[in-house]
């Protein structure tokens, strides 16, 4: 493969893993309304093209190959036809000593430019755009032997600084994407003899080119697509492709590529997948909106290493190589015809004349973001080839592409999400049914246990009642028997009493007889003794009968007590039985009341399940309707984008922020812009005013609170453009626009939001009445906070411009210092970006000029607030390091600080006397020289130091 003989660029230190820009949601972007990237390289590319920052046209850079041995052998040290002017982005092509032509490009690379710088300027913005979902193309074009393959296809496995655009692009992509959720794959092809061949699978030849009749998208069915694992895998695949590519030795190049190499990087990324899948859909199945749909960004990057154009008489090709050269030149001629037709806005583009132009159909005039690097040699002997190459690049710069975001709904993830929700609802319903069944079984079991317990209790109660009745009957029989016995004993007792009475009568009769008959005393005594003995026995029997009767009475009372207790226990058992019957009837009623709602709930769940399935069937129709609504919204946003060019905010901020910042510096350079630029800006502002009248400021400000990032960005851009006009500035603040902008600075994490919002605040800060409001609402603190969190040069430039405008108000100096505005300005110097440093210098000049005016009028005394924050030391150390305009700002600030006598000691201690002397002698501006001389002559301490 061609490496570019004699190529020896300077080595550079590389850092990988540059931050990626925010994602975009819009489907297409008009040519003048591309969303800016935080990349400094992309900002440099948008610098100018005839005064217009058309960021969607083809970007073209020129790279000059160093002199090789062949050039030196022909005396080319004194015969170079190319003169580079990198600072102006121009080159001069000299035909002879008296005839030369000048051309302007987006970037000029000298022979010492490093591979890293070429990648960052040419390819990195395209790669970042591809990561955001847009298609992109990076292509190298030029004469054979000028270093195209070195620029694009150099592997540099052992020396990272030598790596070309292919390796660096894949390395960049792998550092950003996540291979777990994203997909990166490549196809590596060559077009040899007008036949498309696969470099990763050499057996695949003559691969067809297919175009989608609806979208016009070009595809190559049959080409191998290999998913990338890591950077080592990338090297292996590129080495295989390099080994299979056709190359030959010619007079112009020892390793001349004989085919066009095309590396296609396929990238698929998840744009937005909300992780509330487990629960959110089940709560509100009707709440699916377009913002909740899982989206997939599909983009591809074409890196094209074209074979070099050659002349047979110079290359010395012969035999089969002549046939190769013929096909190479034929395809390059077809490509040139297409470029010419696109540049001239021809109605017919001859893309079907060659397979190369069919493959690159999307790269020129299509929907891809395209960067072209044209390589040339310095030798005058190849003047005609160099001139042809430069003209090709000039014509390519006129080609404008309309980039489109390829964003698709991931229906597979959506289907899985819905399927999971249905499974969850089904499982939940089954779980509820199972829970209901288990509760019903438990209640049935409890009911059966209660019925059994009640039955056992009833049986037990009946048995106890029967036993008690039986005992009662037995006790009654025993009582009857005892009563009979007692009656018998009472009868016997009565008989004994009668006998005793009768015996007493007999005794009395005997006593009378004894009295009557003394003779019969002995007989009577004996008889008396016998009778007394019988009487004692009878009395003893009577006592026994009395004791027996008492015991029988006691036993009768005990039995009566037992009978009463048995009767009361029987009554208690009957009451308990009645209570259990009542409880059982209540439990039965409760169970019946519980079972009926369960049956109703089961019926409701079954109807809900049927309803859910019906709703799932109608979901697709609703989604289609919502997609149509979303398309309508996107069309409205597209019309807004087409009406408000993206570069309008940039031009307004540049022209107004610089001219009216308070210092009056740089006006001469800006006033020298062409009449065309003024007319373009006037037309753009007229369009914005028309939108402003139709939509209304409150509606525009309401969009600043939108949840969609893209809508927020474009709303801020419109507000920034409106703020560039004096008549709109106070109204924006009165309607709450400043509060909304400061809120975005505080809450948003998006770099683009920070950049555009800072630009809008900078425009509002041009109005003196708004400056105090901005400071009182903490605007300086918010700007300093944003500067401390970002390293994006464009955002820092906008923040520095806003603070610089605030520096032009002497009443706010102390508050600006307290809020950290001056320290934030100095901290942004670490970026090293020229535009940022220019704004820093402008802000310091504004501050010093206003402060000098206040001190000279006697309103304030003391050291400068700038010196307290270390600005003087910074100016002395860096006054000669920057561009002419930045140096003028620093010199002016230094001269104003020198007017204050309280700053004398600090200026002398910092070595500022030498700087004052240099300014008084060497400054290109006369007013600055006079100001420095005035400071030296009016201060005796300065005069002593000078002497």
Residue pairs with C-beta under 8 A, 6 or more apart in sequence:
1 149
1 153
1 242
1 245
1 247
1 255
1 257
2 144
2 145
2 147
2 148
2 149
2 150
2 247
2 253
2 255
2 256
2 257
2 308
3 147
3 149
3 150
3 154
3 255
4 65
4 145
4 146
4 147
4 148
4 149
4 150
4 151
4 253
4 375
5 68
5 69
5 70
5 145
5 253
5 254
6 65
6 66
6 67
6 68
6 69
6 71
7 65
7 66
7 68
7 147
7 150
8 66
9 66
9 111
9 112
9 113
9 114
9 115
10 112
10 113
10 114
11 114
11 161
12 114
12 115
12 116
12 117
12 161
14 116
14 160
14 161
16 171
16 172
16 175
17 175
17 176
18 39
18 124
18 172
18 175
19 38
19 751
20 128
20 131
20 132
20 176
21 35
21 37
21 38
21 39
21 128
21 131
21 132
21 751
21 752
22 132
22 709
22 750
22 751
22 752
23 132
23 133
23 271
23 272
23 297
23 709
24 35
24 132
24 133
24 405
24 710
25 271
25 405
25 407
25 708
25 709
25 710
26 35
26 405
26 634
26 637
26 638
26 641
26 710
27 404
27 405
27 407
27 634
27 638
28 367
28 402
28 403
28 404
28 405
28 638
29 35
29 56
29 402
29 403
29 404
29 405
29 641
30 56
30 402
30 638
30 641
30 642
30 645
31 54
31 56
31 57
31 400
31 401
31 402
32 54
32 55
32 56
32 645
32 646
32 647
33 641
33 642
33 644
33 645
33 646
34 55
34 56
34 403
34 646
35 646
35 710
35 713
35 752
36 42
36 43
36 46
36 55
36 646
36 650
36 752
36 755
36 794
37 43
37 125
37 128
37 129
38 751
38 752
38 755
38 792
38 794
38 795
39 120
39 124
39 125
39 128
40 120
40 792
40 793
40 794
40 833
41 120
41 121
41 124
41 125
42 55
42 124
42 125
42 128
43 793
43 794
43 835
44 107
44 121
45 55
45 59
45 106
45 107
45 121
45 125
45 371
46 53
46 55
46 647
46 650
47 53
47 89
47 106
49 57
49 106
49 397
50 676
51 673
51 674
51 676
51 677
51 680
52 647
52 677
52 680
53 647
53 650
53 651
54 400
54 647
55 646
55 647
56 369
56 400
56 401
56 402
56 403
57 397
57 398
57 399
57 400
57 401
58 364
58 370
58 371
58 372
58 396
58 397
58 399
58 400
58 401
59 106
59 107
59 122
59 125
59 370
59 371
59 372
59 397
60 105
60 106
60 371
60 372
60 373
60 374
60 393
60 394
60 396
60 397
61 105
61 106
61 107
61 108
61 109
61 118
61 121
61 122
61 371
61 372
61 373
61 374
62 91
62 105
62 107
62 108
62 109
62 373
62 374
62 375
62 376
62 390
62 393
63 109
63 113
63 118
63 147
63 151
63 373
63 374
63 375
63 376
64 82
64 84
64 91
64 108
64 109
64 110
64 111
64 375
64 376
64 377
64 378
65 111
65 145
65 146
65 147
65 375
65 376
65 377
65 378
66 111
66 112
66 378
67 76
67 77
67 80
67 111
67 378
67 379
68 145
70 379
71 377
71 378
71 379
74 379
74 381
76 378
76 379
76 380
76 381
79 379
79 380
79 381
80 94
80 378
80 379
80 380
81 93
81 94
81 95
81 378
81 379
81 380
81 382
81 383
81 386
82 91
82 92
82 93
82 94
82 376
82 378
82 386
83 91
83 92
83 94
83 100
84 91
84 108
84 110
85 91
85 92
85 108
86 108
86 109
86 110
88 104
89 104
89 105
89 106
89 107
89 108
90 102
90 103
90 104
90 105
90 108
91 102
91 103
91 105
91 108
91 390
92 100
92 101
92 102
92 103
93 100
93 101
93 102
93 103
93 383
93 386
93 387
93 390
94 100
94 380
95 101
95 383
103 390
103 393
103 394
105 393
105 397
106 397
107 121
107 122
109 117
109 118
109 121
111 378
114 161
115 151
115 154
115 156
115 161
115 162
115 163
115 164
115 168
116 161
116 168
118 151
118 165
118 373
119 164
119 165
119 168
119 169
122 138
122 165
122 371
122 373
123 138
123 165
123 168
123 169
123 303
123 371
124 172
125 369
125 371
126 136
126 137
126 138
126 301
126 369
126 370
126 371
127 136
127 169
127 172
127 173
127 301
129 136
129 369
129 403
130 136
130 173
130 265
130 267
130 299
130 300
130 301
130 369
131 173
131 176
131 177
131 267
131 269
131 299
132 297
132 299
132 405
133 269
133 271
133 297
133 298
133 299
133 405
133 406
133 407
134 299
134 367
134 368
134 369
134 403
134 404
134 405
134 406
135 299
135 300
135 301
135 302
135 362
135 366
135 367
135 368
135 369
135 403
135 404
135 406
136 299
136 300
136 301
136 302
136 368
136 369
136 370
136 371
137 301
137 302
137 303
137 304
137 360
137 362
137 363
137 368
137 369
137 370
137 371
138 152
138 165
138 169
138 301
138 302
138 303
138 304
138 370
138 371
138 372
138 373
139 302
139 303
139 304
139 306
139 360
139 363
139 370
139 371
139 372
139 373
140 148
140 149
140 151
140 152
140 165
140 304
140 305
140 306
140 372
140 373
140 374
140 375
141 148
141 306
141 332
141 372
141 373
141 374
141 375
141 389
141 392
141 393
142 148
142 306
142 308
142 309
142 374
142 375
142 376
142 389
143 252
143 308
143 309
143 310
143 375
143 376
143 377
143 382
143 385
143 386
143 389
144 250
144 252
144 253
144 256
144 257
144 307
144 308
144 309
144 310
144 315
145 250
145 252
145 253
145 256
145 308
145 377
146 308
146 375
146 376
146 377
146 389
147 375
148 257
148 305
148 306
148 308
148 375
149 164
149 255
149 257
149 261
149 305
150 164
151 164
151 165
151 373
151 375
152 164
152 165
152 166
152 261
152 303
152 304
152 305
152 373
153 164
153 165
153 166
153 238
153 242
153 261
153 305
154 162
154 163
154 164
154 167
155 163
155 164
155 167
155 235
155 238
155 239
155 242
156 162
156 163
156 164
156 167
157 235
163 171
165 303
166 238
166 263
166 303
167 234
167 235
167 238
169 265
169 301
169 303
170 184
170 186
170 228
170 231
170 234
170 265
171 231
171 234
173 184
173 265
173 267
174 184
174 228
174 230
174 231
174 234
177 184
177 267
177 269
179 228
179 229
181 269
181 270
182 267
182 268
182 269
182 270
183 227
183 266
183 267
183 268
183 269
184 227
184 228
184 265
184 266
184 267
185 225
185 226
185 227
185 228
185 265
185 266
186 225
186 226
186 228
186 234
186 237
186 263
186 264
186 265
186 266
187 198
187 200
187 220
187 223
187 224
187 225
187 226
187 263
187 264
187 266
188 198
188 199
188 200
188 237
188 238
188 240
188 241
188 261
188 262
188 263
188 264
189 196
189 197
189 198
189 199
189 207
189 220
189 223
189 261
189 262
189 263
189 264
190 196
190 197
190 199
190 241
190 244
190 245
190 246
190 259
190 260
190 261
190 262
191 197
191 259
191 260
191 262
191 331
191 355
191 356
191 359
192 246
192 258
192 259
192 324
192 327
193 323
193 324
193 327
194 327
194 330
194 331
194 354
194 355
195 205
195 206
195 355
196 206
196 207
196 208
196 209
196 220
196 223
196 355
196 359
197 204
197 205
197 206
197 207
197 259
198 204
198 205
198 207
198 222
198 223
198 224
199 240
199 241
199 242
199 244
199 245
199 261
200 224
200 226
200 237
200 240
200 241
200 244
201 224
202 244
204 222
204 223
204 224
207 220
207 221
207 222
207 223
208 220
208 221
208 222
209 218
209 219
209 220
209 355
209 358
209 359
210 218
210 219
210 220
210 221
211 217
211 218
211 219
211 358
211 361
212 218
212 219
216 361
216 362
216 366
217 362
218 358
218 359
218 361
218 362
220 264
220 359
223 264
225 266
226 237
228 234
228 237
238 263
241 261
241 263
245 257
245 259
245 261
246 257
246 258
246 259
246 324
247 255
247 256
247 257
247 258
248 256
248 258
248 321
248 324
249 255
249 256
250 256
250 310
250 315
250 316
250 317
250 321
251 314
251 315
251 316
252 308
252 310
252 314
252 315
253 308
256 307
256 308
256 310
256 315
257 305
257 307
257 308
258 307
258 321
258 324
258 328
259 307
259 324
259 328
260 304
260 305
260 306
260 307
260 328
260 331
260 356
261 304
261 305
262 302
262 303
262 304
262 305
262 359
263 302
263 303
263 304
263 305
264 300
264 301
264 302
265 300
265 301
265 302
265 303
266 298
266 300
267 297
267 298
267 299
267 300
267 301
268 296
268 297
268 298
269 296
269 297
270 294
270 295
270 296
270 297
270 410
271 295
271 296
271 297
271 407
272 291
272 293
272 294
272 295
273 294
273 295
273 410
273 413
274 280
274 292
274 294
277 417
277 420
278 420
278 424
281 288
281 417
281 418
281 421
282 421
282 424
282 425
285 421
285 612
285 615
285 616
285 619
286 615
286 622
288 619
288 622
288 623
288 626
289 626
290 626
290 627
290 629
290 630
291 707
291 708
293 409
293 410
293 414
293 623
294 409
294 410
294 413
294 414
294 417
295 407
295 408
295 409
295 410
296 407
296 408
296 409
296 410
297 405
297 406
297 407
298 406
298 407
298 408
299 406
302 359
302 360
302 363
302 368
304 360
304 363
306 332
306 335
307 328
307 332
308 328
309 328
309 329
309 332
309 385
309 388
309 389
310 317
310 325
310 328
310 329
311 385
312 322
312 325
314 382
315 321
315 325
317 324
317 325
330 354
331 354
331 355
331 356
331 357
332 356
334 350
334 353
334 354
334 356
334 357
335 354
335 356
335 357
335 360
336 392
336 395
337 350
337 353
338 349
338 350
338 351
338 353
338 357
338 364
338 365
339 364
339 392
339 395
339 396
339 399
340 346
340 395
341 348
341 349
341 350
342 349
342 364
342 365
342 398
342 399
343 395
343 396
343 398
343 399
349 365
350 357
351 357
351 358
351 361
352 358
362 368
363 370
363 401
364 370
364 396
364 399
364 401
365 399
365 400
365 401
366 401
366 402
367 401
367 402
367 403
367 404
368 401
368 403
369 401
369 403
370 399
370 401
372 393
372 396
374 389
374 390
374 392
374 393
375 389
376 386
376 389
376 390
377 386
409 627
418 616
418 619
422 612
422 613
422 616
425 609
425 612
426 609
429 605
429 608
429 609
432 601
432 605
433 602
433 605
436 598
436 601
436 602
439 598
440 595
440 598
443 591
443 594
443 595
446 587
447 587
447 588
447 591
450 584
450 587
451 584
454 580
454 581
454 584
457 576
457 577
457 580
458 577
458 580
461 573
461 574
461 576
461 577
464 569
464 570
464 573
465 570
465 573
465 574
468 566
468 567
468 569
468 570
469 570
471 566
472 563
472 566
472 567
475 559
475 562
475 563
475 566
476 563
478 559
479 556
479 559
479 560
482 552
482 555
482 556
482 559
485 552
486 549
486 552
486 553
489 545
489 548
489 549
489 552
490 549
492 545
493 542
493 545
493 549
496 538
496 541
496 542
496 545
499 538
500 535
500 538
503 531
503 534
503 535
503 538
506 531
507 528
507 531
510 524
510 527
510 528
510 531
511 524
513 520
513 524
514 520
514 521
514 524
517 524
637 710
637 711
637 714
640 691
640 714
640 718
641 714
643 687
643 688
643 690
643 691
644 684
644 687
644 688
644 691
644 714
644 717
644 718
644 721
645 684
646 717
648 681
648 684
648 685
648 688
648 717
648 721
649 717
649 720
649 721
649 724
649 756
649 759
649 760
650 759
651 677
651 681
651 684
652 681
652 685
652 720
652 721
652 724
652 763
653 720
653 724
653 759
653 762
653 763
653 798
653 801
654 670
655 670
655 681
655 724
656 724
656 763
656 766
657 759
657 762
657 763
657 766
657 801
657 804
657 805
658 665
658 666
658 667
658 670
658 801
658 842
659 666
659 667
659 670
660 766
661 766
661 801
661 804
661 805
661 808
661 842
661 846
662 805
662 807
662 808
662 809
662 846
662 849
662 850
663 808
663 842
663 845
663 846
663 849
663 889
663 892
665 842
665 845
665 885
665 888
665 889
665 892
666 842
666 885
669 885
684 721
685 721
685 724
685 725
688 718
688 721
688 722
689 725
691 718
692 700
692 718
692 722
692 728
697 722
697 728
697 731
697 732
697 735
697 737
698 735
700 715
700 718
700 719
700 722
701 715
701 719
701 732
701 735
701 736
701 737
701 740
703 711
703 712
703 714
703 715
704 712
704 715
704 716
704 719
704 737
704 740
704 741
704 744
705 712
705 740
706 712
706 715
709 750
709 753
712 744
712 748
712 753
713 750
713 752
713 753
713 756
716 741
716 744
716 753
716 756
716 757
716 760
717 756
719 732
719 737
719 741
719 760
720 756
720 757
720 759
720 760
720 763
722 728
722 732
723 729
723 732
723 737
723 760
723 763
723 764
724 763
726 767
729 763
729 764
729 766
729 767
729 770
730 767
730 769
730 770
732 738
732 764
733 764
733 770
733 773
737 764
738 761
738 764
738 770
738 773
738 774
738 777
738 779
739 777
741 757
741 760
741 761
741 764
742 761
742 777
742 778
742 779
742 782
744 753
744 757
745 754
745 757
745 758
745 761
745 782
745 783
745 785
745 786
746 782
746 785
748 754
748 757
751 790
751 792
751 795
754 786
754 790
754 792
754 795
754 799
755 792
755 794
755 795
755 798
756 798
758 783
758 786
758 795
758 798
758 799
758 801
758 802
759 798
759 801
759 802
761 774
761 779
761 783
761 802
762 798
762 801
762 802
762 805
764 770
764 774
765 771
765 774
765 779
765 802
765 805
765 806
766 805
768 809
771 805
771 806
771 808
771 809
771 812
772 809
772 811
772 812
774 780
774 806
775 806
775 812
775 815
775 816
775 819
778 819
779 802
779 806
780 803
780 806
780 815
780 816
780 819
780 820
780 821
781 819
781 820
783 799
783 802
783 803
783 821
783 824
784 803
784 819
784 820
784 821
784 823
784 824
786 795
786 799
787 796
787 799
787 800
787 824
787 827
787 828
788 824
788 827
790 796
791 831
793 831
793 833
793 835
793 836
794 835
796 828
796 831
796 833
796 836
797 833
797 835
797 836
797 839
799 824
799 828
800 825
800 828
800 836
800 839
800 840
800 843
801 839
801 842
803 816
803 821
803 824
803 825
803 843
804 825
804 839
804 840
804 842
804 843
804 846
805 843
805 846
806 812
806 816
806 821
807 813
807 816
807 821
807 843
807 844
807 846
807 847
807 850
808 846
808 847
808 850
809 850
810 850
810 851
810 853
810 854
813 847
813 850
813 851
813 865
814 865
816 822
816 847
817 865
817 868
817 869
822 847
822 865
822 866
822 869
822 871
823 869
825 840
825 843
825 844
826 840
826 869
826 870
826 871
826 874
828 836
828 840
829 836
829 837
829 840
829 874
829 878
831 837
834 882
834 883
834 886
837 882
837 886
838 882
838 883
838 885
838 886
838 889
841 882
841 886
841 889
841 890
841 893
842 889
844 866
844 871
844 875
844 889
844 890
844 893
845 889
845 890
845 892
845 893
845 896
847 865
847 866
847 893
848 864
848 866
848 892
848 893
848 894
848 896
848 897
849 892
849 893
849 896
851 860
851 864
851 865
851 866
851 896
851 900
852 896
852 897
852 899
852 900
854 860
855 861
855 899
855 900
856 899
861 902
862 902
863 900
863 902
863 903
863 906
864 872
864 897
864 900
864 902
864 903
866 872
866 893
866 897
867 897
867 903
867 906
871 893
872 897
872 903
872 906
872 907
872 910
872 912
873 910
875 890
875 893
875 894
875 915
876 910
876 911
876 912
876 915
878 890
879 887
879 890
879 891
879 894
879 915
880 887
882 890
884 924
888 923
888 924
888 925
888 928
891 919
891 923
891 925
891 928
891 932
892 928
892 931
894 912
894 915
894 916
894 919
894 932
895 916
895 919
895 928
895 931
895 932
895 935
896 931
897 903
897 907
898 907
898 912
898 916
898 932
898 935
898 936
898 939
898 942
899 931
899 934
899 935
901 939
904 939
904 941
904 942
906 912
907 913
907 916
907 942
908 941
908 942
908 945
913 942
913 945
913 946
916 932
916 935
916 936
916 942
917 932
917 936
917 946
919 928
919 929
919 932
920 929
920 932
920 933
920 936
921 929
923 929
923 932
935 942
936 942
936 943
936 946
937 943
